[in-house]
Amino acid sequence: MRIGVPRECKDGERRVGLAPAGVRALIADGHSVAIALGAGDAVSFTDAEYRNAGAEMIASPEALWSCDLIVKVKELQPSEFALLVSGTTVFGFAQLHRDRDLLAAVLGAGVRIIAYETVRDDTGALPLLAPMSRIAGRLAPFAGAQSLATDRGGSGVLLTGVDDVAPANVVVIGAGSVGSEAARVAAQFGCRVRVFSRGQARLTALCRSLKELGHDVETFPLSGADDAQFRAAVSDADLVIGAVLEPGRLSPKLLQRSHVASMRRGSAFVDVGIDQGGIAETSRMTQLSAPTYVDEGVVHYAVPNMPALVARTATLALTQATLPYIRALAGRGIAQALAADQGLRAGAMVWQGGVVHAGLAADVNVPLASVAWA
């Protein structure tokens, strides 16, 4: 199979879909790999390294996008829509739920989309999303600390506190990969951390793991947006971190405008789940070149590709996770690989003009197409 890796063009995006080691493995499997010139420059993977691994370096976007399998990081951008070739497969983060123009473009182009964010492993976990979620979770308190600074419109709270001034109050909504990492980092900063989640088992596991590290956090079950304890905690918070994900679906709006309005002016909200629409009624997507805005007096940080801030680490983590799936898709053929692996099949979103993912079909209110690999 011929595999193509374009240069990412989303604002601030510096990751790349394959590392040279991955190219070498695919070449050894008997495939050919085309890499866009300069695709790995930002993470110090040079064109020479890719050539030495056996890749063909491509200057023409049209030649690259005609490959059988396109391996990306972030969702397709408007500048890439015209490059799509019917019958090809795009493997990367898809984010089709929140962008009707993007969905219309891929349906009209007749391509196949397999989304990193909904591929599952044998345990039901999300192996391709998880490393990026952990990175985003670790970055979230740092993004919050920047958002609290006065140059971003914040009130000037130092997250760690100093001398006799207490550290910040931090509320984390969600106790999965993102929320757990965010809570751990905030606790390491010495913050008072309160975590709310609809999953009691996750809260219990988080509390236990942090206590083993010597950190005490307060955990609370979240019954819904009207939960009085939740409302009081949000109102009292210096920083709220949204870390809720429903794989393959739009995020629930757990943070209402009234919650945000109750927060002290100059406090901050980091919505890590903005890729899936965000969890707040006040959330709207930003970008790395302009990451914040102020609504209801609260500084909002809503960047969909936070791991791009640490692009080399994120690329290494992501490509280690995706390579076995890329090898399976290329080795078996797309339809055959999906038929053989239920977890990989969970990533299939669009197939040559039809929506084949039930969650996506429900969110965008379109009929669910029959699956071609059944």
N, C-alpha and C positions, 0 to 999 in steps of 0.2 A: 504494500500500500504506500502511496505517496502522502506524506504528512507535512503540513505547512504550519509555521509559527510566525504570525505577524508581529509587527512592533506595536505595542499598546499605545493608544492615542487618547484615552480618557484623561481629563485634567489631573495632573499630578501623578499619574500612574507610571511606575518605573519597573514593575515586575515583568517577568517574561515567562512564557508557557512551558519551556523546556530548558534545562541546564545542559551543558555539554556532555555530562555523564549520561543523561537520558538519551541524547542523540546517539551516543556511542552504543548504547544498549539496543536501540531501535535499528541501527545499521547492522548490528550483529544478528538481529532477528531476520534480516533480509529486506527491510523496508528502505525507502529513500526519504530523506528529510530536507525540507527547504526552510531556511531561516531568513527573515527580512534583515537586510543590512542594518547594523546598529541596534538590533532588537535587545541585546543584552548589555549594551554599553553602560547603562545607568547602574547596573549591579555588578559591573566589572567582569562580565563574560564577553570577551572580545570576539570579533568576527574570526580572528585567527584561531581561537580556541574551538569555535564551532567547525571551522574548516578541518582542523586537525582531528576532530571527532568524526568527520565524514559527511558533514552537512554541505549542502549547496547554498551559497549565499545569494539571495535574490533581491534585485533592485526594483523589479516591476511588481506592483501590488496585484495586477491581474494574473500574473503567472503564479503567484503564491496562493491566491484565493481560489484557484482552480484545482488545488490539491484535494484528494479524496477526504482527508480528515484535517480540519483546522483546529489547532490547539491554542486556546486563548487563556487569558486570566479574566479580565473584566468583560461585562456585557458588550454586545455590539454597539458601536457608536454611529450616529447618523452619517458620518463621512464614510463608513464601511458598508452601508446598506447597498449601494450601487455595485459593490464588488462581489456580492453574494452570487453563487453559481448553483443552480438547481441541482439537487441530488447529492450535494456535498453535506458533510456532517461537521457541526461546530461543537466542540467540547470545551466548556468553560463555565464561569458564572453567567447565568442567563438573565435573571431579574425581569422576567416577562410579565409578572403580575401587575406591576405598578406603571408600566409604560405601554400604552396602547399603540403608539406610533411604532415602537420597536416590534411589538407582536404582529402588527399589520405587515411590517416590512419582511419579517421572516416567513410569515404565512404566504405572502405574495411571491417571495423568492423561491419557494419550494425546497427549502433546505431542511435539514434535520438538526434539532438542538438537543443536546444532552447536557444537563445542568449539574455542575459540581455540587450545588447546594442541596440537592435532594438525593444524590447517590447514597446508598446505605451499605453497611457491611453485614456480616452474618449475625451480629447481635442487634441490628436495627439502628446502630449509631451512624453518624454522618462523617465518614472518614476524610472527606475532602474539604468540608466546611470547618471541621473541628480545629485544625491548626491555625486557620485564619481567625477563627473565633477566639482562640486562646490569645493570639497576638493582639487582636482588637481589645479584648478584655484587659490585658496588661497596659495597653496604651490609654484606655479610657480615663483613669484618674489623672494622667499627665495632661490629656486634652482638657479635662475639667480644671486642673490647676491653671492652665493658660487662660481658660475662659473666665476665671475669677479675677484675673489681673485687670487693672483699670484701663489698660490700652485696648482691651476687648469689650469694654463696657461693664466689666465686673466691679464689684464693690471693694475689691482689694483684699480678699481673705487669702492668707497663706495656708495652703492645705495642711502643712505639717505643724502649724502653730509655731511659737517661739517663746522661750523663757516662761513667763506666767500666763501667756495667752494660749488658750486651748486650740488644738487642731480642729479642722473642719468637721461638721456633721455631714456624713455621706449616706445617702439612701440608694441602694441597688435594687432594681426591679428585675427579678429573674435570677435563678440559681443554676443555670446550665453552664456551658463552657465559658461564655462571656462573663456572666455574673459572678461565677466563682473566682475567676482570675481578677476581675475588677475589685471584688471584696478583699481578696488576699493582698493586693498591692495597696489598697487604701488602708487596710489594717496595719501593714508594714510601715506606712507613713505615720501611724499613731492616731489616725482618725477614729472617731466614733462611727461605727459602720452598722447600719440596719439593712437587712436583706429581706425582701418580700418576694414570695413565689407561690404559684398555685400548685406546686408539686412538693408535698411534704417530704417525700423520700429524698429529694435533692437537697432540701434545707437541712435535713438531718445529716446527710453525708458531708455537706459543706461545713457545718458547725463542727463535726467531728474532726475533719481534716485540718481546719484552721486551729482548733484547740491543740492538736498534736504539734503544730508549729509555734505554739505559745501565743496565739492571737484569739481574743474574745470578740465575737461579733454577735449581734442580736438578730435572731431570725423569726419571721412571722409568716404564717399562712396568709395568702391574699385571696379573699373571697370575691373581690370585684372592685370596680372603681369607686363604689360608695362605701367601702370599708372605712370606718371612722378612724381606726388606728393608722391605716395607710394615709389617710388625708392629713392627720396630725403630723406624721413623720415627714411627709413631703413639705408641708408648710414650714417645718422647723429646719429643713435641710439647707446647707450651703451648696451642696452638689447632689444632683440626682442623676443616676446612670441608668438608662433604659437598656435592658439586656434580655428581651423576650423574643423568642423565635418560635414560629409554628412552621415547620418545614413544608415548603410547597404551597404556603398560603400567605395572605397578607397579615401583617401584625395586628393584634387586637389593640384598640385604643383604650389603654388602661389609664392614661394620664389625660384627664379632661382639662379644658381651658381653665376651669375654675380652680383646679389643683395648681396649675402654673401661676395663676393670678394671686394665689394665696402665699406664694413664696416671697421672701424678702427681695426687694429690688437689688439687682447686682449679683444675685445668686446664679447658679449655672445648671444647665441640663445637657447631658451628652446622650444622644439617641443613637446607640450603636446599631440598632435594627432598622435604620432608615432605608436600607436596601429593599426591605419588604414593606415599605410604606411608613415605618416608624410607629411608636406606641403612644404618641401625644397628639392631641388635636391641634397643637401649635407647631408640629414638626413640618418642616419643608427641607428638601435636600439642598445641601451646600456642596462646595468642592474644596479641594486642598488649597487652592489659591485664594479662596475667600471662605474660610471654614465656619464663621459664626455670624449670627444676627441676633437682634434683641426683640423679643415679643413678650408682652405683659411684664416688662421690666426685667426679664430673665434672659441671660445670655444662652443661646442655643448653639450647640455644636452638632452638626448632622452630616458628617462626611461619610459617603458610602464605601470608600476604599481606604480606611485608616491604615491597614497593614502596609500600604505603599510608602508610608513614612519610614518604614524599616525594610526597604525593598529587597535587599540581599537576603537577610534572614528569612523574610516571608517567601521569597522565591525558592530558597532551598527547602523550606518546610513544605510548601505546596507541591513542588515538583517531585519530591520523594513520595508524597501521598498519591499523586495522580499517575505516575509512571506505570504501575502495574495495570491500571485500567486502560491506559493508552495502548500498552502492549497487547492487551486482550482484544480491544477494538480492532487494532490493525491486524493481529494474528488470525482471529476468527472471521473477520468481516463484521460490519456494524450490526446487522440484523441478527446474525448468529451469536454474537457476543451478548446482545441483549436477551436473546432467548435462553442462553445458558446461565445467566446470572441475574437473579431476581433483584439484588441490590443495585446493580448497574442499571437495570431496567427502570428502577424508581426514578432515575435521573432523566428519562426521556420526556421531553416537554412537547416538542413539535416534530411532526414527521411529514414532510413534503406536502404542506398545505393544510394539515389538520392538527388540532390540539389533542395530544394523546395522554396528558396528565390530568387526572380527575380534579385535583386541587386547583390547577390553573383554569380548567374549564369552568369550574364553579365560581371562581373569583371574577372571571371576565365575562361570565354568562354566555358561553358558546357551547355548541354540542361537542360531546366527547367523540373523537374519531376512533374508528376501529384500528387496532394495532397491526402493523404490517408483519411483525415477527412471530405472531401467535401460530 
